[in-house]
Amino acid sequence: MSPLEIGAAGMAALFLLIIAQVPIGFAMMIVGVAGLALQTSWGPAMTLLATESASVLSSVDLATVPLFILMGVFATTAGFSKDIYNAVTALLGHRRGGLAYATIGGCAAFGVVCGSSTATAATFGKAALPEMLARGYSKAFSTGTIAAGGALKSLIPPSVVMILYCVATKTFIFDLFIAAIIPALLAIVLNLLVITVMTRLDPASAPVSARVPWPERRQALKAAAPVGGLMLAVFGGLYSGIFTVNEAASVAAVLSFVFAILRRRLTFANLAEGLRESASATAMLYVILIGAFVFTYFITFAKIPESLVATIKELSLPPLGVIFLLLVAYLVLGAVFDEISAMLITLPFVLPIITGYGYDPVWWGVINVVIIELGMIIPPIGIIVFILHGIAPDIPMRTIFKGVMPFVAADLLLLAVIVLFPAVALGLPKLLQP
């Protein structure tokens, strides 16, 4: 069999296992081990399973994942999400669409102290949705804004998705964090512009609320001050070079824990539940990553990436044409896989193509994160849409998707800008190089 035939057989086997409801991490392990065994023997293949597992479990970079997840758990327990939302609402709530602006701003700020998009969306779904509906905001506009704000977290460091990409591609995590700053700010601006346009076209979807008196604004800002202190201490230290990424994750988790204690929000019950959730999420990510490493080894050993790169170059497509086809493929895969799994499965094939055309892996990492952000809200899967529907089951899924579509358009525009102008992602890292 040729390398491409081996790769096609491996992907077909992987699809069949996933259809059979085998967890995707284990499915990748099975295909990787069996594929390597058929090319060599079962001895080296089983050894691969042990060595790749040891490599993932001993990864210092990957140790940041449970720490950032813990930070998010303790930040939620401390009530930071509510404090952020109340503070931004006090400042902007009296403007048309003010609660929507507050939701995007609150999600962006809370995203800095929370490692999970789904957790951000669920938290603000519970905090913001009742407030927005109570003040007459339309259901589609309210849920669409919250979904977009939650998905925004993927692009805001620290992002678990970014860490997984860097571990899988052996890219420096800090470089990707820096590269994501300008795209993240641009994403926030585009989401705010969407809100402005939507409220101008349909003023009834976002009625104007009463202005909050200044004493109440000061009180709300005071309550949110610890969040600002946490962001400044952790990420000021990270971007100034005082902390490494691992140290920043440790400091973030400890400070969030301390704030939860000082606010008397931490109990043995929610501590145990938080640790259980963090351990469960971390274990799932580790299994998926081990599977991805085993599958990558099989793909590389069979020389599939080299063969695929040569085949694509024979088509004589311009580099942007190849990038466009890859992005379309990712959006289609998002309807079958969850986005993180799609990224890890395809990286062994796709990254050699990207680097073969001279593109930077950090740039492609930012694009992957934007694709994942899109996949969280785009039909028909849209995991964040399902989460919001679970929080508000009386709101139909089609209503939530209707509200989300303008924000999907904004994300597609952001994706186009990053593809056409790589300096949007790579300019800041190059500027900060010594």
C-alpha positions as CSV (number, residue, x, y, z in Angstrom):
1,M,0.0,0.0,0.0
2,S,1.1,3.6,-0.7
3,P,1.5,6.0,2.1
4,L,-1.7,7.8,1.1
5,E,-3.6,4.5,1.0
6,I,-2.3,3.6,4.5
7,G,-3.4,7.1,5.7
8,A,-6.9,6.7,4.1
9,A,-7.3,3.3,5.7
10,G,-6.3,4.7,9.1
11,M,-8.7,7.6,8.9
12,A,-11.5,5.2,7.8
13,A,-10.8,2.9,10.7
14,L,-10.8,5.9,13.0
15,F,-14.2,7.1,11.7
16,L,-15.6,3.6,12.2
17,L,-14.4,3.5,15.8
18,I,-15.9,6.9,16.6
19,I,-19.2,5.9,15.0
20,A,-19.1,2.8,17.3
21,Q,-18.8,5.3,20.2
22,V,-15.3,4.5,21.2
23,P,-13.9,7.5,23.0
24,I,-11.8,9.5,20.5
25,G,-8.5,9.3,22.5
26,F,-8.7,5.5,22.7
27,A,-9.8,5.3,19.0
28,M,-6.6,7.1,18.0
29,M,-4.5,4.8,20.2
30,I,-6.1,1.7,18.7
31,V,-5.6,2.9,15.1
32,G,-2.1,4.2,15.8
33,V,-0.9,1.0,17.5
34,A,-2.5,-1.3,15.0
35,G,-1.3,0.7,12.0
36,L,2.3,0.7,13.3
37,A,2.1,-3.1,14.1
38,L,1.0,-3.8,10.5
39,Q,4.0,-2.0,9.2
40,T,6.5,-3.4,11.8
41,S,5.4,-5.8,14.5
42,W,3.4,-5.8,17.7
43,G,6.4,-5.4,20.0
44,P,7.5,-1.9,18.8
45,A,3.8,-0.9,18.5
46,M,3.0,-1.7,22.1
47,T,6.2,0.0,23.2
48,L,5.0,3.1,21.4
49,L,1.9,3.1,23.6
50,A,4.1,3.2,26.7
51,T,6.6,5.7,25.6
52,E,4.1,8.2,24.2
53,S,2.0,8.0,27.4
54,A,5.1,8.6,29.5
55,S,6.0,11.6,27.2
56,V,2.6,13.2,27.7
57,L,2.3,12.5,31.4
58,S,5.8,13.9,32.0
59,S,5.3,17.1,29.9
60,V,6.0,20.2,32.0
61,D,4.1,22.4,29.5
62,L,1.0,20.3,29.8
63,A,1.1,20.6,33.6
64,T,-0.3,24.1,33.1
65,V,-3.6,22.7,31.9
66,P,-4.9,21.4,35.3
67,L,-3.6,24.5,37.0
68,F,-5.5,26.9,34.7
69,I,-8.6,24.7,35.0
70,L,-8.3,24.9,38.8
71,M,-7.9,28.7,38.5
72,G,-11.2,28.9,36.7
73,V,-12.9,26.7,39.2
74,F,-11.8,28.8,42.2
75,A,-12.5,32.0,40.3
76,T,-16.1,30.9,39.7
77,T,-16.4,29.8,43.4
78,A,-15.1,33.2,44.5
79,G,-18.0,34.8,42.5
80,F,-15.7,36.7,40.1
81,S,-18.0,36.3,37.1
82,K,-20.9,38.0,38.9
83,D,-18.7,40.8,40.1
84,I,-17.3,41.5,36.7
85,Y,-20.7,41.4,35.1
86,N,-22.2,43.7,37.7
87,A,-19.3,46.2,37.3
88,V,-19.5,46.4,33.5
89,T,-23.3,46.5,33.7
90,A,-23.2,49.4,36.1
91,L,-21.0,51.3,33.6
92,L,-22.7,50.4,30.4
93,G,-26.2,49.1,31.3
94,H,-27.9,52.4,30.6
95,R,-26.9,52.4,26.9
96,R,-28.8,50.7,24.2
97,G,-27.5,47.1,24.1
98,G,-25.5,47.9,27.3
99,L,-26.1,44.5,28.8
100,A,-24.9,42.9,25.6
101,Y,-21.7,45.0,25.7
102,A,-21.4,44.1,29.4
103,T,-21.7,40.4,28.6
104,I,-18.9,40.5,25.9
105,G,-16.7,42.6,28.2
106,G,-17.4,40.5,31.2
107,C,-16.8,37.2,29.3
108,A,-13.5,38.7,28.0
109,A,-12.4,39.7,31.5
110,F,-13.5,36.5,33.1
111,G,-11.8,34.5,30.3
112,V,-8.5,35.8,31.5
113,V,-9.1,34.1,34.9
114,C,-10.9,31.0,33.5
115,G,-9.3,28.3,31.3
116,S,-12.5,27.0,29.7
117,S,-14.9,28.5,27.1
118,T,-17.7,26.2,28.1
119,A,-17.3,27.2,31.7
120,T,-17.3,30.9,30.8
121,A,-20.5,30.4,28.7
122,A,-22.3,28.4,31.4
123,T,-21.3,30.9,34.1
124,F,-22.5,33.9,32.1
125,G,-25.6,32.0,30.9
126,K,-26.6,31.8,34.5
127,A,-25.6,35.3,35.5
128,A,-26.4,37.4,32.4
129,L,-29.4,35.7,30.7
130,P,-31.9,36.2,33.5
131,E,-30.9,39.9,33.7
132,M,-31.2,40.5,29.9
133,L,-34.5,38.7,29.6
134,A,-35.9,40.6,32.7
135,R,-35.0,43.9,31.0
136,G,-36.8,43.1,27.8
137,Y,-33.9,41.9,25.6
138,S,-35.0,39.4,22.9
139,K,-34.2,35.8,23.5
140,A,-32.3,35.4,20.3
141,F,-30.1,38.5,20.9
142,S,-29.5,37.6,24.5
143,T,-28.4,34.0,23.9
144,G,-26.5,34.8,20.8
145,T,-24.4,37.4,22.7
146,I,-23.7,35.1,25.6
147,A,-22.7,32.3,23.2
148,A,-20.3,34.6,21.3
149,G,-18.8,35.9,24.6
150,G,-18.2,32.3,25.8
151,A,-16.6,31.2,22.6
152,L,-14.4,34.3,22.7
153,K,-12.5,32.7,25.6
154,S,-10.7,30.3,23.3
155,L,-8.7,33.2,21.8
156,I,-7.9,34.9,25.2
157,P,-4.8,33.6,27.0
158,P,-4.5,31.5,29.0
159,S,-6.3,29.1,26.7
160,V,-6.3,25.3,27.1
161,V,-6.7,25.0,23.4
162,M,-3.5,27.0,22.8
163,I,-1.6,24.9,25.3
164,L,-2.8,21.6,23.6
165,Y,-1.8,23.0,20.2
166,C,1.7,24.0,21.4
167,V,2.3,20.6,23.1
168,A,1.1,18.7,20.0
169,T,3.3,20.9,17.7
170,K,6.2,21.5,20.1
171,T,5.7,25.2,19.8
172,F,6.6,27.6,22.6
173,I,3.4,28.4,24.5
174,F,4.4,32.0,25.4
175,D,4.8,32.8,21.6
176,L,1.2,31.7,20.9
177,F,-0.1,33.6,23.9
178,I,1.6,36.8,22.6
179,A,0.4,36.1,19.0
180,A,-3.2,35.8,20.2
181,I,-3.4,39.2,21.9
182,I,-4.1,41.4,18.8
183,P,-6.6,38.8,17.2
184,A,-8.3,38.6,20.6
185,L,-8.7,42.3,20.8
186,L,-9.9,42.4,17.2
187,A,-12.4,39.7,18.0
188,I,-13.8,41.7,20.9
189,V,-14.1,44.8,18.8
190,L,-15.9,42.9,16.0
191,N,-18.4,41.4,18.5
192,L,-19.1,44.9,20.0
193,L,-19.6,46.2,16.4
194,V,-22.1,43.4,15.8
195,I,-24.0,44.4,18.9
196,T,-24.0,48.0,17.8
197,V,-25.3,47.2,14.3
198,M,-28.0,44.7,15.6
199,T,-29.3,47.2,18.2
200,R,-29.5,49.9,15.5
201,L,-31.3,47.7,13.1
202,D,-33.7,46.3,15.7
203,P,-33.9,48.7,18.7
204,A,-36.7,46.6,20.3
205,S,-34.3,43.7,20.8
206,A,-32.3,45.7,23.4
207,P,-34.4,48.3,25.4
208,V,-32.6,51.1,27.2
209,S,-32.3,50.6,31.0
210,A,-32.1,53.2,33.7
211,R,-28.8,54.8,34.5
212,V,-27.1,53.3,37.7
213,P,-26.2,56.0,40.2
214,W,-22.5,56.7,40.8
215,P,-22.4,55.4,44.4
216,E,-23.7,52.0,43.1
217,R,-21.2,52.1,40.2
218,R,-18.3,52.7,42.7
219,Q,-19.6,49.8,44.9
220,A,-19.7,47.5,41.9
221,L,-16.2,48.5,40.7
222,K,-14.9,48.0,44.3
223,A,-16.4,44.5,44.4
224,A,-14.7,43.6,41.1
225,A,-11.3,45.0,42.1
226,P,-9.9,41.6,43.3
227,V,-10.4,40.3,39.7
228,G,-8.3,43.2,38.4
229,G,-5.7,42.5,41.0
230,L,-5.6,38.8,40.0
231,M,-5.3,39.6,36.3
232,L,-2.5,42.2,37.0
233,A,-0.5,39.9,39.3
234,V,-0.7,36.9,37.1
235,F,-0.5,38.2,33.6
236,G,1.5,41.3,34.4
237,G,4.1,38.9,35.7
238,L,3.8,36.6,32.8
239,Y,4.1,39.2,30.0
240,S,6.8,41.2,31.8
241,G,8.9,38.1,32.1
242,I,8.7,37.7,35.9
243,F,6.9,34.4,35.6
244,T,7.1,31.5,33.2
245,V,3.8,30.1,31.9
246,N,4.0,27.3,34.5
247,E,4.7,29.7,37.3
248,A,1.9,32.0,36.2
249,A,-0.5,29.0,36.1
250,S,0.5,28.1,39.7
251,V,0.2,31.7,41.0
252,A,-3.2,32.0,39.3
253,A,-4.5,28.8,40.9
254,V,-3.2,29.8,44.3
255,L,-4.5,33.4,44.2
256,S,-7.9,32.2,43.1
257,F,-8.0,29.7,45.9
258,V,-7.0,32.4,48.4
259,F,-9.7,34.8,47.2
260,A,-12.3,32.1,47.4
261,I,-11.3,31.5,51.0
262,L,-11.2,35.2,51.9
263,R,-14.6,35.7,50.5
264,R,-15.9,32.7,52.5
265,R,-17.2,31.1,49.4
266,L,-15.1,27.9,49.6
267,T,-16.6,24.9,51.4
268,F,-15.4,21.3,51.6
269,A,-18.3,20.4,49.3
270,N,-17.5,22.8,46.5
271,L,-13.7,22.2,46.9
272,A,-14.2,18.5,46.4
273,E,-16.5,19.1,43.5
274,G,-14.1,21.6,41.9
275,L,-11.2,19.2,42.3
276,R,-13.3,16.4,40.8
277,E,-14.3,18.5,37.8
278,S,-10.7,19.6,37.2
279,A,-9.3,16.0,37.5
280,S,-12.0,14.7,35.1
281,A,-11.4,17.4,32.5
282,T,-7.6,17.0,32.7
283,A,-7.8,13.2,32.4
284,M,-10.0,13.5,29.3
285,L,-7.5,15.9,27.7
286,Y,-4.5,13.8,28.6
287,V,-6.2,10.7,27.1
288,I,-7.0,12.6,23.9
289,L,-3.4,14.0,23.7
290,I,-1.8,10.5,24.2
291,G,-4.0,9.1,21.5
292,A,-3.0,12.0,19.2
293,F,0.7,11.4,19.8
294,V,0.3,7.7,19.1
295,F,-1.7,8.4,15.9
296,T,0.9,11.0,14.9
297,Y,3.7,8.5,15.2
298,F,1.9,6.0,13.0
299,I,1.2,8.7,10.4
300,T,4.8,10.0,10.4
301,F,6.3,6.5,10.3
302,A,4.2,5.7,7.2
303,K,5.6,8.9,5.6
304,I,2.0,10.0,4.9
305,P,2.7,13.8,5.5
306,E,5.5,13.9,3.0
307,S,3.4,12.1,0.4
308,L,0.4,14.4,1.0
309,V,2.6,17.5,0.7
310,A,4.0,16.3,-2.6
311,T,0.5,15.4,-3.9
312,I,-0.9,18.8,-3.0
313,K,2.1,20.6,-4.6
314,E,1.5,18.7,-7.8
315,L,-2.0,20.3,-8.0
316,S,-0.3,23.7,-8.5
317,L,-2.7,25.5,-6.3
318,P,-1.6,28.9,-4.9
319,P,-0.8,28.8,-1.1
320,L,-4.0,30.8,-0.2
321,G,-6.1,28.3,-2.3
322,V,-4.7,25.4,-0.1
323,I,-5.3,27.4,3.1
324,F,-8.9,28.0,1.9
325,L,-9.5,24.3,1.3
326,L,-8.1,23.4,4.7
327,L,-10.3,25.9,6.4
328,V,-13.4,24.6,4.7
329,A,-12.4,21.1,5.6
330,Y,-12.1,22.2,9.3
331,L,-15.5,23.7,9.3
332,V,-17.0,20.5,7.8
333,L,-15.1,18.4,10.4
334,G,-16.6,20.5,13.1
335,A,-20.0,19.0,12.2
336,V,-18.6,15.5,13.0
337,F,-15.9,15.9,15.7
338,D,-15.6,18.2,18.6
339,E,-13.1,21.0,17.6
340,I,-10.2,20.0,19.8
341,S,-10.3,16.4,18.6
342,A,-10.5,17.6,15.0
343,M,-7.4,19.8,15.5
344,L,-5.4,17.0,17.1
345,I,-6.4,14.4,14.5
346,T,-5.5,16.6,11.5
347,L,-2.3,18.3,12.7
348,P,-0.1,15.4,11.6
349,F,-1.4,15.8,8.1
350,V,-1.9,19.6,8.0
351,L,1.1,21.1,9.8
352,P,3.6,19.7,7.3
353,I,1.6,21.3,4.5
354,I,1.5,24.7,6.3
355,T,5.3,24.7,7.1
356,G,6.0,23.3,3.6
357,Y,4.5,26.5,2.1
358,G,6.7,28.6,4.5
359,Y,3.9,29.6,7.0
360,D,4.7,30.0,10.7
361,P,3.2,27.3,13.0
362,V,2.4,30.1,15.5
363,W,0.2,31.8,12.9
364,W,-1.5,28.5,12.1
365,G,-2.1,28.0,15.8
366,V,-4.0,31.3,16.0
367,I,-6.1,30.2,13.0
368,N,-6.8,26.9,14.7
369,V,-8.0,28.7,17.8
370,V,-10.4,30.9,15.7
371,I,-11.7,27.8,13.9
372,I,-12.4,26.2,17.3
373,E,-14.1,29.3,18.5
374,L,-16.3,29.2,15.4
375,G,-17.0,25.5,15.9
376,M,-18.3,26.1,19.4
377,I,-21.2,28.2,18.1
378,I,-21.7,27.3,14.4
379,P,-24.6,24.9,13.4
380,P,-25.3,22.1,13.6
381,I,-23.1,21.1,16.6
382,G,-22.3,24.3,18.5
383,I,-21.5,22.9,22.0
384,I,-22.0,26.3,23.6
385,V,-25.4,26.6,22.0
386,F,-26.3,23.2,23.6
387,I,-25.1,24.5,27.0
388,L,-27.3,27.6,26.8
389,H,-30.2,25.5,25.7
390,G,-29.6,23.3,28.8
391,I,-29.6,26.4,31.0
392,A,-32.8,27.8,29.3
393,P,-34.7,24.8,27.9
394,D,-37.7,27.0,27.1
395,I,-35.6,28.8,24.4
396,P,-35.6,26.8,21.2
397,M,-32.3,25.8,19.6
398,R,-33.2,27.6,16.4
399,T,-33.7,30.8,18.3
400,I,-30.2,30.6,19.8
401,F,-28.7,29.8,16.5
402,K,-30.5,32.7,14.9
403,G,-29.0,35.0,17.5
404,V,-25.5,33.6,17.0
405,M,-25.3,33.9,13.3
406,P,-24.2,37.6,13.2
407,F,-21.4,36.7,15.5
408,V,-20.4,33.8,13.3
409,A,-20.1,36.3,10.5
410,A,-17.8,38.4,12.6
411,D,-15.6,35.4,13.4
412,L,-15.4,34.5,9.7
413,L,-14.3,38.1,9.0
414,L,-11.7,37.8,11.7
415,L,-10.5,34.5,10.2
416,A,-10.2,36.1,6.7
417,V,-8.2,39.0,8.2
418,I,-5.7,36.7,9.9
419,V,-5.3,34.6,6.8
420,L,-4.8,37.5,4.4
421,F,-2.7,39.6,6.8
422,P,-0.5,37.2,8.9
423,A,1.1,40.2,10.6
424,V,-2.1,40.6,12.7
425,A,-0.9,37.5,14.6
426,L,2.8,37.6,14.1
427,G,3.5,41.3,14.3
428,L,3.6,41.5,18.1
429,P,5.8,38.4,18.7
430,K,8.3,39.8,16.2
431,L,8.2,43.2,17.8
432,L,9.0,41.7,21.2
433,Q,11.8,39.5,20.0
434,P,15.2,40.6,21.5
